């Protein structure tokens, strides 16, 4: 009897990508590295890869530590790739500048598995740049944590860039001086390079161990005349909010823009969700309002927040509507951030306050009802369930009929962890940024009142009034009521205080995971 030949389907092999994470700041991660991390099915990482980079791995993807010698690690990478997986070997810094990773790459190259190498921004150039040291075209880099040819280093041209720890500094200083480098040669020692807690100590070879020997972790030591010009080029550590821990009491969906802005000024944003945005308990009001928009019931729609805009558009999608439903309706927005949200849907608001971006500012510019010029006398006001009556009352005073509709509910979030609550009450935060009255009420409700030495920044007059009602001193209030203006005003306030000598230099801080 003949036998049929059975063929077993073979898995298509995956690839191994050796990816450099760079020196620490996730902003220095290459586009190719981000793309590979987003598509990875397995990430094999080293313990010194910054947690901020590891946090970019998508949820559900296994992150596995590299265990064993280079041959063992390579064997694991190859086995996973043969099983069809896209494997990322994630390493700190630049992959092919690390001897152990070079051995892994050679081992993988001897197999049939395809591999890629994605360089990372090297710490030897990035950290001096973040410390304000211009290395120039000629410099020499060496890792002095092992056997070192000090005579060759001492005679090398240009600036020296040394990778070391605090325990190596005494030997480095004495060996360079013994080989002819002047004891008064300027030295900059940087810890946590490009990180939130970067700290650079300026010293000389003669004082190197005494001044910087207590710094922890990997250090980048820059030696040479280029260090003398660091003060003029120190852009990272000289930012107005550098090293500040700033509390961001926002909804999770809204915290990102503020945190990014704070980070650009050097702060460490710590997000504490105080409210979550949920649909109204009964959808009937919103459904009638959307039908009224389509039927021409309203002359104006007034948006007081981006959440209100989002709520209306969600109802539009639910009913299969789009921006054409606003045909013939005028739109007013209480501020620029709300107006930007409206514009993102392809609609240009007719009215944004020319002065103060608040309910009062909008009322100052809002036209009274004119029974000759206005064919309809009704205004739709979709907003939060806990919104104040200031705007609705002011519009009625101008002759308009108001449909004051609950578009969304704000619900108090769960309390933050105990250590965060303790930081809030004990002054562990340098500043807090409030963006609404509800964030003030809810933060105090779930975590307690911020300590008196914590600077308080409020986005507008109503938020500031609520903060004062809770006994808080309001230190910062921007002219324009939007998030970028709020953060920038806090940075300007901090810079002014520091220039006046009213603030200490930035505190020492450990690397924190960015939210």
C-alpha positions in Angstrom: 0.0 0.0 0.0 1.5 3.4 -0.9 2.2 6.0 1.7 1.5 9.7 1.3 4.3 12.0 2.1 3.3 14.5 4.8 5.1 17.8 5.0 5.1 19.8 8.2 4.7 23.5 7.8 7.7 25.3 9.0 7.7 28.5 10.9 9.2 31.5 9.2 12.2 32.5 11.3 12.1 35.8 13.1 15.0 38.3 13.4 17.2 39.5 16.2 17.8 43.2 16.5 20.6 44.5 18.7 19.2 47.9 19.8 21.0 50.6 21.7 18.9 52.5 24.2 21.3 55.5 24.3 22.5 57.2 27.5 19.2 57.6 29.3 17.0 60.3 28.0 14.2 58.6 26.0 14.3 61.6 23.7 17.6 60.3 22.4 16.2 56.9 21.4 16.4 56.6 17.6 13.2 56.4 15.5 14.4 52.9 14.3 14.8 51.7 17.9 11.2 52.9 18.8 9.8 51.2 15.8 11.5 47.9 16.6 10.4 48.1 20.3 6.8 48.7 19.1 6.9 45.6 16.9 8.9 43.3 19.3 7.5 40.0 20.4 10.3 39.5 23.0 12.7 42.0 24.5 15.9 40.7 26.2 17.4 43.5 28.2 20.2 44.4 30.6 19.7 45.8 34.1 21.3 49.1 33.3 18.8 50.0 30.5 16.9 52.9 31.8 13.4 52.0 33.1 12.0 54.9 31.0 13.1 53.0 27.8 11.8 49.6 29.0 8.5 51.3 29.7 8.1 51.9 25.9 7.7 48.1 25.4 4.0 47.5 24.5 1.8 45.9 27.1 1.7 42.1 26.9 5.2 41.8 25.4 7.6 39.7 27.5 10.6 41.5 28.8 13.3 39.0 29.8 16.7 39.7 31.5 19.8 38.7 29.6 21.2 35.8 31.8 24.5 34.1 31.5 27.6 34.7 29.4 27.4 36.0 25.8 27.2 32.5 24.4 24.2 31.7 26.6 22.4 34.9 25.7 23.0 34.4 22.0 21.7 30.9 22.2 18.5 32.2 23.8 18.1 34.9 21.1 18.6 32.4 18.3 16.2 29.9 19.8 13.4 32.5 20.1 14.0 33.8 16.6 13.9 30.2 15.2 10.4 30.0 16.8 9.3 32.9 14.6 9.6 35.7 17.1 10.8 39.2 16.5 13.5 39.6 19.2 15.0 42.8 20.4 18.2 42.6 22.4 18.0 45.9 24.2 21.3 47.3 25.6 22.3 50.5 27.3 24.3 52.9 25.2 25.6 51.7 21.8 25.5 47.9 21.1 28.8 47.3 19.3 30.8 49.4 21.8 30.1 46.8 24.5 32.5 43.8 24.4 29.9 41.3 25.7 27.3 42.4 23.2 29.9 42.2 20.4 30.4 38.5 21.4 26.7 37.9 21.3 26.5 39.5 17.8 29.3 37.3 16.5 27.6 34.2 18.0 24.3 35.1 16.2 26.1 35.8 13.0 27.4 32.2 12.9 23.8 30.9 12.7 21.2 31.2 9.9 19.2 33.8 11.8 19.1 37.3 10.3 20.0 40.2 12.6 20.0 44.0 12.7 22.1 46.4 14.6 20.6 49.7 15.7 23.2 52.1 17.2 22.3 54.1 20.2 23.5 57.6 20.9 26.8 57.0 22.7 27.1 58.3 26.3 30.7 59.4 25.6 29.4 62.3 23.4 25.9 62.7 24.6 26.6 63.2 28.3 29.3 65.9 27.8 26.9 67.7 25.5 24.2 67.6 28.1 26.7 68.9 30.6 27.6 71.8 28.3 31.1 70.5 27.4 32.0 71.1 23.7 34.3 68.2 22.9 35.2 69.6 19.5 36.5 67.5 16.6 39.3 65.8 18.5 38.7 63.9 21.7 39.7 60.6 23.2 37.3 58.2 25.0 38.2 55.4 27.3 36.6 53.1 29.9 39.0 53.2 32.9 37.0 50.6 35.0 39.5 48.0 33.9 43.2 47.8 32.9 44.2 51.2 31.5 47.2 52.5 29.5 47.5 55.8 31.4 50.6 56.9 29.6 48.8 56.7 26.2 45.7 58.5 27.6 47.8 61.3 29.2 49.4 62.0 25.8 46.3 61.7 23.7 45.2 64.8 21.8 42.1 66.8 22.7 39.6 66.4 25.5 39.6 63.1 27.5 36.2 61.4 28.1 36.5 58.7 30.7 33.9 56.2 31.8 34.3 55.4 35.5 32.7 55.1 38.9 33.4 57.1 42.1 35.9 54.4 43.2 38.1 54.9 40.1 38.5 58.7 40.4 41.5 58.7 42.7 43.5 56.3 40.5 42.5 58.2 37.4 43.6 61.6 38.8 46.9 60.3 40.2 47.8 58.3 37.1 47.1 61.2 34.7 49.2 63.6 36.8 52.0 61.1 37.1 52.1 60.9 33.3 52.3 64.6 32.8 48.8 66.1 32.9 48.7 69.3 35.0 47.0 68.9 38.4 44.9 72.0 37.8 43.5 70.7 34.5 39.7 71.3 34.6 37.5 68.3 35.1 33.7 67.8 34.9 32.2 64.7 36.4 28.6 63.9 35.4 26.3 61.4 37.2 23.0 60.1 35.7 23.9 61.7 32.4 21.0 62.9 30.3 18.6 61.8 33.1 16.2 63.7 35.2 18.7 63.8 38.0 21.8 64.6 36.0 24.4 66.3 38.2 27.7 67.7 37.1 30.5 68.5 39.5 33.2 71.0 38.4 36.6 70.3 39.8 40.3 69.7 38.8 42.5 66.6 38.7 44.0 67.6 42.0 40.6 67.7 43.7 38.8 65.1 41.6 38.5 62.3 44.2 37.6 64.6 47.1 34.9 66.6 45.1 33.3 63.8 43.2 34.3 60.5 44.8 30.9 60.1 46.5 28.9 60.2 43.2 27.1 57.0 42.6 26.5 54.9 39.5 28.3 55.1 36.2 30.1 58.5 35.7 31.3 60.3 32.6 34.5 62.3 33.4 35.5 65.0 31.0 39.1 66.2 31.3 40.7 69.2 29.5 40.4 72.9 28.7 37.0 72.4 27.0 35.5 72.0 30.5 36.3 75.6 31.3 33.6 76.8 28.9 30.9 74.6 30.4 29.1 77.4 32.3 28.1 79.1 29.0 26.8 75.9 27.4 25.2 74.2 30.3 21.7 74.1 28.9 20.3 70.9 30.5 21.0 71.5 34.2 20.3 75.3 33.9 16.7 75.0 32.9 14.3 76.9 35.2 12.6 73.9 36.8 15.6 71.6 36.7 15.3 68.9 39.3 11.9 70.1 40.6 9.3 67.5 41.4 6.0 69.0 40.2 2.7 67.5 41.1 0.3 67.1 38.2 -3.3 66.5 39.5 -5.1 65.8 36.3 -7.2 63.2 34.6 -4.9 60.5 33.1 -6.0 61.5 29.6 -5.0 65.1 30.1 -1.8 64.8 32.0 0.5 64.0 29.1 0.7 67.5 27.6 1.4 69.1 30.9 4.0 66.6 31.8 5.8 67.0 28.5 5.8 70.8 29.0 7.2 70.5 32.5 9.9 68.1 31.3 11.0 70.6 28.7 11.7 73.0 31.5 13.7 70.4 33.4 11.0 69.3 36.0 10.2 65.8 37.1 6.4 65.6 36.7 4.5 63.2 39.0 1.0 62.5 37.8 -1.7 61.9 40.4 -5.1 61.3 38.8 -7.7 63.1 40.9 -10.7 62.8 38.6 -11.9 60.5 35.9 -14.3 61.6 33.2 -17.4 59.5 32.7 -20.6 59.8 30.7 -23.7 61.3 32.3 -25.9 58.9 34.2 -28.7 59.5 31.8 -27.9 60.0 28.1 -31.4 61.5 27.3 -30.3 65.2 27.7 -27.3 64.9 25.4 -29.4 62.9 22.9 -32.0 65.7 22.8 -29.3 68.3 22.4 -27.7 66.5 19.4 -31.1 66.2 17.8 -31.7 69.9 18.5 -28.4 70.8 16.7 -29.5 68.9 13.6 -33.0 70.5 13.7 -31.6 74.1 14.0 -32.7 74.7 17.6 -29.5 76.6 18.6 -27.8 79.8 17.5 -24.7 79.1 19.6 -22.8 76.1 21.1 -20.5 77.2 24.0 -17.7 74.8 24.8 -16.0 75.3 28.2 -13.5 72.4 28.1 -11.9 69.9 25.8 -13.9 67.2 27.7 -17.1 68.9 26.6 -15.9 68.9 23.0 -15.0 65.2 23.2 -18.3 64.3 24.8 -20.3 66.0 21.9 -18.2 64.3 19.2 -18.7 60.9 20.8 -22.4 61.4 20.6 -22.0 62.5 17.0 -20.2 59.2 16.2 -22.8 57.3 18.0 -25.5 58.7 15.7 -23.4 58.6 12.6 -23.0 62.4 12.4 -20.0 64.6 11.6 -19.1 68.3 11.6 -21.9 69.1 9.1 -24.3 68.9 12.1 -22.9 72.3 13.1 -24.0 73.9 9.9 -25.5 77.3 10.7 -24.5 77.1 14.4 -21.9 79.4 15.8 -19.3 78.0 18.2 -17.7 79.8 21.2 -14.8 78.4 23.2 -13.8 79.5 26.7 -10.0 79.3 25.9 -7.4 78.4 23.3 -6.9 74.8 24.3 -10.7 74.2 23.9 -10.6 76.0 20.6 -7.7 73.9 19.4 -9.7 70.7 20.2 -12.6 72.1 18.1 -10.3 73.0 15.2 -8.9 69.4 15.3 -12.3 68.4 13.9 -12.1 70.8 11.1 -14.3 73.6 12.5 -13.2 77.2 13.2 -14.8 78.7 16.3 -16.5 82.1 15.8 -15.6 83.3 19.3 -12.6 82.8 21.6 -12.1 85.4 24.4 -9.8 88.2 23.4 -8.8 88.9 27.0 -8.9 86.6 30.0 -9.5 83.0 28.9 -12.2 82.1 31.4 -16.0 82.2 31.7 -15.8 85.9 32.6 -13.5 86.6 29.6 -16.0 84.8 27.3 -18.9 86.8 28.7 -17.1 90.0 28.1 -17.0 89.3 24.4 -20.3 87.4 24.0 -22.9 89.4 22.0 -26.3 90.0 23.6 -29.4 88.4 21.9 -30.8 90.6 19.1 -34.3 89.6 18.0 -33.7 91.1 14.6 -30.2 89.7 13.8 -30.5 86.4 15.6 -33.0 84.0 14.1 -32.8 81.7 17.1 -32.4 82.8 20.8 -31.1 79.5 22.3 -27.6 78.5 23.4 -26.4 75.0 24.0 -24.0 74.8 26.9 -22.6 71.2 27.3 -20.4 70.9 30.3 -19.5 69.0 33.5 -22.0 68.0 36.1 -20.2 70.2 38.7 -19.6 73.3 36.6 -20.3 76.7 38.2 -23.3 78.8 37.2 -21.3 81.9 36.2 -21.4 81.4 32.5 -25.1 80.3 32.3 -26.2 83.2 34.4 -24.2 85.7 32.4 -25.6 84.4 29.1 -29.2 84.7 30.4 -28.4 88.3 31.5 -27.6 88.9 27.8 -31.0 87.7 26.7 -30.2 84.2 25.7 -32.2 81.0 26.5 -29.9 78.4 27.8 -29.9 74.6 27.5 -27.5 73.8 30.3 -26.7 70.1 29.6 -24.5 67.7 31.5 -22.1 66.3 28.9 -19.9 64.4 31.2 -19.4 63.7 34.9 -16.2 64.1 36.9 -15.7 61.4 39.5 -13.2 61.5 42.2 -10.3 59.1 41.7 -8.9 56.7 44.3 -6.2 58.0 46.7 -2.6 57.9 45.5 -0.1 55.6 47.2 0.8 56.4 50.8 4.3 57.7 50.0 2.9 60.1 47.5 0.3 61.4 50.0 3.2 61.9 52.5 5.2 63.8 49.9 2.2 66.1 49.3 1.6 66.9 52.9 5.3 67.1 53.9 6.6 69.4 51.2 8.2 66.7 49.0 6.9 68.5 45.9 8.4 71.8 44.8 5.2 72.9 43.0 1.7 71.8 42.1 -0.2 72.8 39.0 -4.0 73.1 39.3 -6.0 73.2 36.1 -9.5 73.4 37.4 -11.4 73.9 40.7 -12.3 70.2 40.7 -8.6 69.2 40.7 -8.1 71.4 43.8 -11.1 69.9 45.6 -10.3 66.3 44.7 -6.6 66.5 45.4 -7.3 67.8 48.9 -10.0 65.2 49.3 -8.0 62.2 48.3 -4.5 63.2 49.4 -4.6 66.2 51.7 -3.6 69.8 51.4 -0.2 70.5 49.8 2.5 71.8 52.3 2.9 75.5 52.7 6.4 75.5 51.1 5.0 73.9 47.8 4.5 76.6 45.2 0.9 76.6 43.9 0.2 77.4 40.2 -3.4 77.9 39.1 -4.6 78.0 35.5 -7.2 80.8 36.0 -9.1 83.0 38.4 -11.8 80.4 39.3 -9.2 77.8 40.1 -7.2 80.3 42.1 -10.3 81.3 44.1 -11.0 77.6 44.9 -7.4 77.1 46.0 -7.6 80.1 48.4 -10.9 78.7 49.8 -8.9 75.7 50.8 -6.3 77.8 52.5 -3.6 77.6 49.8 -1.4 80.5 48.8 -1.5 81.0 45.0 1.9 81.9 43.7 1.5 81.7 40.0 -1.5 82.5 37.6 -0.8 83.0 33.9 -2.4 85.7 31.8 -3.8 83.1 29.4 -5.7 80.2 30.9 -4.1 77.2 29.1 -1.7 74.5 30.1 1.4 75.8 28.2 1.0 79.2 29.7 0.5 77.8 33.2 3.8 75.7 33.0 5.7 78.6 31.4 4.5 81.0 34.1 5.7 78.6 36.8 9.1 78.3 35.0 9.4 82.1 34.8 8.5 82.4 38.5 11.1 79.9 39.5 13.8 81.6 37.4 13.0 84.9 39.0 13.2 83.5 42.5 16.5 81.8 41.8 17.9 85.0 40.3 16.9 86.8 43.5 18.6 84.1 45.6 15.3 83.1 47.1 15.6 79.4 46.0 18.4 76.9 46.8 20.1 75.2 43.8 18.3 72.2 42.3 18.2 69.3 44.8 20.0 66.1 44.3 17.7 63.5 42.9 17.7 60.0 41.8 16.4 58.8 38.5 12.7 58.6 38.5 10.5 56.9 35.9 8.7 59.4 33.7 5.0 59.1 33.8 
